Amino acid sequence: MVDYLCKLERVKKAIDKGVDFLYSHQLDYGEFKTYASWNRWFLGSWFDSTHFSTALILYSINEIKDEKVEKIRKKAIDFLLEGKEAGGIWRFWTKRNKKRLPADLDDISVISYILKLNNVPFEDNLPLILKNRNEENLFLTWLVQEKDKKEVSWWLDKIHKIFELAKHDIDDVVNVNVLIYLGKEDVKVCSFINQLIESEKRRSLYYPHSFVLFYAVSKAFKEGIKCFQKNKQKIVKSILEKKNDFLRKDLETALALNTLFNFDYQGKEIEMGIDYLLKRQLKSGAWRRGVLFLGPFPYRYYGSEELTTAFCLEALQKYLNLKDEIKKQN
């Protein structure tokens, strides 16, 4: 009993330290830094201003009750609203960034959802999203408009032929993120994602690790998209079998734990994962950065201590919530 109470205190202290880190590392205008690198080890990386990471961080710390989190939230929401364009759309790179890309459904959906979660009003962008589909009724990643052809960074179009890619680019995680924002099931998307999970295949140019897909699917399930229930056990089994990532790497362990929590898994691996995160927290209160997503060439690898820390805090808070629920039931 003493050890159990001691562990809960350690978790609470770890959350406090992590929140302090985020609070002190949020930029004055509300953004959290994202780093881009040529390589997955971030040897030679630089700050690349984007809306996306800040929105992800806001979601991960949403359940933490703390005065500093409230201050973080207010500044971050102001930053996200500043980046909004007419019609309620967002682009990956911010206006502070000289580089330019077309708007995309990943940024639009993730940012729109966190604003909706916080009761922040913005233009109705659902018609734009709902019609941005391919012939199979799956959501296309890019929301390409004619004016973007003049604004996009020329070298991106030259290397990637982005406007041709945009006509066909379907991403599994992006489609799940759209469903989370829509707040309802879509037969075509549900079938597409479930088939990928069942066949252990992926369809993503931007999210190399399957744990990101699993995390997104579990979030959707938690937010009421129940068509993914059929693959709960398969996802849990897949996570527990990936021993080179779960309980070996900070970011992947946090994503795995959050997925397990969202699917109501309560096996011994939960305690093992929390112990791992407690052991891995740095003196600064952060956890080490890892590759969360891939960007356009040559800025391929993206991540940050802030992102990893937010996912770790989400897992630690879910752990406390679970223990509170168990205590109420007993």
N, C-alpha and C positions, 0 to 999 in steps of 0.2 A: 504493500500500500504506500509506504514511504517512497519507494522507487518510482511508483506510478505518479504520485503528486510532484515529485522532483522533476520528472520528465515533462509534465504539463507546464511547470514553471520555466523550464528550459525552452520549451516551445514558445511560450509567451514572450520571453526575453529575446529570443531569436527574431520574432515578428517585430518587436519594438526596434531592434537594431536594424532590421531590413527596411522598415518604414523610415527610420532616421537617415539611412543611406539614400533612399529615393528622394526624400524631402530636401536633402542637401545637394543632390545632383540634378534636380529639375532646373532647367534653364529659366532665367528671369521671365521670359515670355511664355513659359508653360510647356515647352517641348522637353522630351527625354531623348538623349543622344542615341543614335543608331550608328554603328561603325560598319564600314564597308572594307573589304579586303580582296586582294587577288587570290588569297589562299585560305583554306579552312582553319588554319592555326592563327590567323590574324597577325601574321608577321608583316608589319607594315600596313597599318589600317588608318582610316581617317573618318572623321565625323561627316555623315551624309544626311542632311536634313530631310526628314520624312514625317508624314502624319501618322503612318501606320503603327509604329511601335508605341507611341503615346496612347493610342486607342486600346491596344492590346493590354498595356500596363494598367489602364483605368479599369478594364474588366477584371483583371486578376486581383486587384486590391479592393474591389467593390464591396466585399462583405466585411472588411476590417473596420471596426468602429474605433476611430482615432481622430483627434483634432487635426493632426498633421495630414492625415489622409483627406480630410475635408478641404484643407487648403490646397493640397496637390490637385484634387479633383477640380476645384474652381479654376485654377490657373490652366490646367490641361484642357478643360472644356472651352475656355476663352481662346486658347491656341487653335483648337480644332475648328471652332466657328470662324476664326480669322482666315482659315485656309479654304473655307467653303466657296464654291463658285455657283453661279446662277443655275437654278434647277436642282440644287441640293446635291452637287457632285464634288468629289475630291480626287486629287491625283496623288500618286505615290510621293513624288518630290514636292516640297513646299515652295512657296514664293521666294523664300530665302535662298533657294537652290537655283543655280544658273541652268541646270539641266532640266529637260522638259520631256514628259511622256503624256500620252492620252490618258484620260480618266479611266479607272478600272473598277469593276464590280467588287473586288476584294476590299479596296480602301473604302469605297462607298458603303458597302454593307457593314463592315466592322465598325466604322466611325458612326454611321447612322444608328446602329444598334446601341452603342454605348450612350449616345445622346438620348435616344428613346428611353433607355433604362433609367436615365437621370431626369426624365421629363423636360428635356430641352427642346423647344420647338424649332423646326426648320422646314424648308419647302418639301412638298410631297414629291419624292423621287421614285416612287414605286412604278409608275408607268414606264419610265426610262429603263428600269431594271427588268421589268416583266417582258418587255419586247426585245431585250438584248439576248436572243437565243439562236441556236443553230437549228438545222432542219429536224434534229431529233428532240427538240425542246429542252436541251440542256443550256445552261447559262454560259455565254461567252465571257471570257475574262475582260476583254477590252471594250470600252465604250467609245468607239471611234467616230469622230465627227469631221467633216470636211476641213474645218478651220484648223484642226490639229495637224494637218499635213504641212502647214506653214510654220507651226510652232515647235514641233517635236525636234529634239536634238538631231541634227542631220546625220551624225555618224551612227546613231542608233538605227535609223531607217536604212542606212547604207549597209550596215553589218547584219541586222536582224530582219530587214524587210518587214518591219513591224506592222505595216498596214495590211500586208498579205497574211501575216501570222494571225492578226486580229480576227480575220474572217473565220478561222477554224480553231482558235485556241480555247480548249476546254480543260479546266483544271479541277481535280476532285475536291481539294480543300476550299477553293473559291466557291464551288457550287454548294458545299455545306454551309459556308459562311453566309451565303445569300439566304438559304433556308432559315438560318438562325434569325436573321433580320426580318424576313417575311413573317416568321412566327407560325408557319403552317407547313404541312407536308405537300410535296409535289411528287406525283406518281413517277414521272420520268426520272427525276433526280434521285429519288429514294431507290429506285430500281438500279440505276447506274452505279451509285455508291455501294449498295449492298452486293452487287455482282463483283465489283472490284475487290471488296473485302473477302468475299467467299472464295474468289479465285487467287487471292493473295497477289493481286496486281495493283499497279498504280497508274495514274494519269496526271502527272504534274511536272511542269517545268520549273516550279518555284519552291516546292517543299520536298526536299530530298528524303527526309526521314519519315517513315510510316507513323511514328509516334505523333507527328503533327496532325495527320489525318485522323488518327484515333482520338486525339484530344478534341478536335473540332467535332467529330461525330458524337462524342460523349457530351460535349456542351450542347449540341443540338438536342440530344435525348433529354438532358436535364431541363432544357428550355421548352420541352413539350413535343418535340419531333419524334414520335414513338415508332416510326417505321424502321428505325435502326435497332430496335429491341432484339430482333431476330439474330443479330450478330454480336450481342453483348459478350457472350461467353467466348466466342472466337477471338474477339479483340483482347479480352482479358488473358486468354491462354497465350496469344501471340506476344503480349507484353512480357509475361512472366518467363517466356522461353528466350527472350532476347537478353541474355545475361551479359553480353558485352556492352550494353547500353544502360539497362536498368540496374541501379546500384553501382554504376561505374562512372557515369558522367552526370554533372550537375543538372544541365538543361533537360536532358532526356529523362532523368529520374523524376524531375518535377512534373514534366508532361505526363509521364506514366502514372504517377501518383494521382494527379488530378483526374485522369481518365478513369482510374480504378475507383476513386471516390464518387465520380459522377455516375458510375455504373453500380454503386452500392456494394462494391467488393470490400470484404473485411478480413481477408486472410492475413497470415503472419507477415506477408510481404509489406503490408502497410506500416507496421512497426519498424521493420527493417529499413524501409525507405525514409521514414521520418528520422530515424537514427542517423542514416547516411547524410541527410541534409543538415542536421544539427552539427555533425562532425565537419562538414565541408564549408560551413559559413566562414568567411574571412573576417579579420579583425575590423575591417571597414563596415561590416554588416552586409556586404554584398556576397553574391556567388559568382563564380567565373563565367565569362561569356562563352557561348557556343553558337554554332550556325543554326539559326532558326529558319531562314529562307534565303533563296537565291534571287539576285537582281539581274538587271541587264548587263551584258558584257560591256566593259571589262570589270564592272563592280559586282563580282559574282556572289561573294559570301557576306551575309549580313547577320549581325547579332550585337549584343551589348551586355555588360554587367547589369544594367538596369532591367533589361528584358528578362534575363535569367532570374534575377532577384524577385521580380514580380511573380513569375510562375512558381518559384519556391514559396513565397509568401502565401500565394493562393492555396498551395498544398498544406502548408502549416495551419492556416486558418480553417480549412476543411477538416483537418484532423481534430482541432479543438471543437468545431461544431459537432462532429461525430461523437466525441466523448461527452459533450453536453447532452446530446440526444439519448445516449446510452444511460447516462446518469438519471435523466428524467423518467426513463422507462423502468428503472429498478426501484 
